[in-house]
């Protein structure tokens, strides 16, 4: 986690220095295709009926996204997001992949919401290599990104995001999925636009 924070901080300082030189020219509104990626530090949480998995664990995340802004304030998006935790020979990863909308109420703030599919994997890389994968579950995702540096064709932002995957049925008929996996992360996002 410290390495991720150090890389993000160093990158932000370098990008800020480069962007100050171009701050005098007015920036065009962002519209059309945007491609982005982000790195997060955060937690993976699992909640279940019968205490099968009720705990937080620290995790690192990576997301890739593409959006088409129909106007400077509204766009459609696809987002692929994974958060992973490693403990010895075991690696647990929770994926939340969604399609949705992006709304930019002011030029430096972008809010994202989406629905899609989630799944989890558990990898073992000891004497032998093995993988267990969950069934797919319904997923929701939300994010808020604040641009801290903006150039003509890219932006660096601070972003907070969450995602839930709902697994299994409703065996006890309480109206909720029997297992819920949750990603929560905060980090840096980098977006390219103006193609």
C-alpha positions in Angstrom: 0.0 0.0 0.0 2.9 2.4 0.8 4.4 1.8 -2.6 1.1 2.6 -4.3 0.8 5.8 -2.3 4.4 6.8 -3.0 4.0 6.2 -6.8 0.7 8.2 -6.9 2.2 11.1 -4.9 5.3 11.3 -7.1 3.3 11.1 -10.3 1.0 13.8 -9.1 3.9 16.1 -8.3 5.5 15.6 -11.8 2.1 16.1 -13.5 1.4 19.2 -11.5 4.7 20.7 -12.5 4.1 20.0 -16.2 0.5 21.4 -16.1 1.4 24.7 -14.5 3.1 25.8 -17.7 -0.1 25.4 -19.7 -2.4 27.0 -17.1 -2.6 30.3 -19.0 -4.6 28.9 -22.0 -8.3 28.3 -21.6 -9.3 24.6 -21.7 -12.0 23.3 -24.0 -14.9 21.5 -22.5 -14.6 17.7 -22.3 -16.8 15.9 -24.7 -16.6 12.6 -26.7 -14.4 9.7 -26.0 -12.6 9.4 -22.6 -10.3 6.5 -21.6 -9.0 6.2 -18.1 -7.4 4.0 -15.4 -7.0 4.3 -11.7 -5.1 2.8 -8.7 -6.7 2.5 -5.3 -5.9 1.5 -1.8 -8.8 0.2 0.3 -10.7 -2.8 1.6 -12.6 -5.8 0.4 -15.5 -6.8 2.6 -17.6 -10.0 2.7 -20.9 -10.3 4.5 -23.0 -13.5 4.6 -25.8 -15.4 6.3 -24.4 -17.7 8.9 -21.1 -15.8 9.3 -19.5 -17.6 6.3 -17.4 -14.5 5.6 -17.9 -11.3 7.7 -14.7 -9.3 7.7 -12.8 -6.5 6.1 -9.3 -7.0 4.6 -6.9 -4.4 3.1 -6.6 -4.5 -0.7 -5.1 -2.7 -3.7 -7.2 -2.0 -6.7 -7.0 -1.2 -10.4 -9.7 0.0 -12.7 -10.0 0.6 -16.5 -12.8 2.6 -18.0 -14.1 4.1 -21.2 -16.8 6.7 -21.5 -18.5 8.6 -24.3 -19.7 12.0 -23.2 -22.7 13.1 -25.2 -22.3 16.6 -23.7 -19.8 18.1 -21.4 -22.0 17.0 -18.4 -23.4 13.6 -19.3 -21.8 10.4 -20.6 -22.2 6.6 -20.9 -19.5 4.4 -19.5 -18.1 0.9 -19.1 -15.9 0.2 -16.1 -13.7 -2.9 -15.1 -12.5 -2.9 -11.5 -10.6 -5.4 -9.4 -9.4 -5.3 -5.8 -7.0 -7.9 -4.6 -5.5 -9.0 -1.2 -2.5 -11.3 -0.9 -1.7 -13.4 2.2 1.2 -15.8 1.9 0.4 -18.1 -1.1 -3.2 -17.0 -1.3 -4.6 -14.1 -3.4 -8.2 -13.1 -3.1 -9.6 -10.8 -5.8 -13.1 -9.3 -6.1 -14.1 -8.0 -9.6 -16.9 -5.5 -10.2 -17.6 -4.8 -13.9 -20.3 -2.4 -14.8 -21.9 -0.2 -17.5 -23.5 3.0 -16.5 -23.5 6.8 -16.6 -21.2 9.6 -15.7 -22.4 13.0 -14.7 -20.2 16.1 -14.4 -22.1 18.8 -12.6 -19.1 21.1 -12.6 -16.0 20.7 -14.9 -13.8 19.2 -12.1 -16.2 16.8 -10.5 -17.4 13.5 -12.1 -19.9 11.2 -10.5 -20.3 7.6 -11.8 -23.0 5.0 -11.2 -23.4 1.6 -12.9 -24.8 -1.9 -12.8 -23.3 -5.1 -14.1 -21.7 -8.4 -12.9 -19.3 -9.3 -10.1 -17.3 -12.4 -9.2 -14.5 -13.4 -6.9 -11.4 -15.6 -7.3 -9.1 -17.3 -4.8 -5.7 -18.3 -6.2 -3.2 -20.5 -4.5 0.4 -20.4 -5.7 2.2 -22.8 -3.4 3.5 -26.3 -4.2 0.8 -26.5 -6.9 -1.2 -23.7 -8.5 -5.0 -23.7 -8.1 -7.9 -21.3 -8.5 -11.5 -21.2 -7.2 -14.0 -18.9 -8.8 -17.4 -17.8 -7.6 -20.5 -17.7 -9.7 -21.3 -14.3 -11.2 -23.5 -12.0 -9.1 -25.4 -8.8 -9.8 -23.2 -5.7 -9.2 -23.6 -2.0 -8.5 -20.8 0.6 -8.5 -20.5 4.2 -7.6 -17.6 6.7 -7.8 -16.8 10.3 -7.3 -13.7 11.9 -8.9 -12.2 15.3 -8.3 -9.8 16.6 -10.9 -6.7 18.1 -9.2 -4.7 18.7 -12.5 -6.2 19.3 -15.9 -4.5 19.7 -19.2 -5.9 20.0 -22.7 -6.0 16.2 -23.3 -5.7 14.6 -19.9 -6.7 15.0 -16.2 -5.4 13.6 -12.9 -8.0 13.1 -10.3 -8.5 11.9 -6.7 -11.3 9.3 -6.7 -13.3 7.4 -4.2 -15.3 4.3 -5.3 -17.4 1.5 -4.0 -18.8 -1.6 -5.6 -21.1 -4.4 -4.3 -21.6 -7.9 -5.7 -24.7 -9.8 -4.6 -24.2 -13.6 -4.6 -26.5 -16.6 -4.1 -30.2 -16.7 -3.5 -32.3 -15.5 -0.6 -32.5 -18.8 1.3 -33.9 -17.2 4.5 -36.4 -15.0 2.5 -35.3 -11.7 4.1 -35.2 -9.9 0.7 -31.3 -9.8 0.6 -28.7 -11.8 -1.1 -27.1 -14.5 1.1 -23.5 -13.3 0.3 -22.4 -9.7 -0.4 -18.9 -8.8 -1.6 -17.9 -5.2 -1.4 -15.0 -3.1 -2.7 -14.2 0.2 -1.2 -11.2 2.2 -2.4 -9.7 5.7 -2.7 -6.8 6.6 -5.1 -5.7 8.4 -8.2 -7.3 8.3 -11.6 -5.8 9.3 -14.9 -8.1 10.2 -17.9 -7.3 10.8 -21.6 -9.8 12.7 -23.8 -10.0 15.0 -26.8 -9.3 12.3 -29.4 
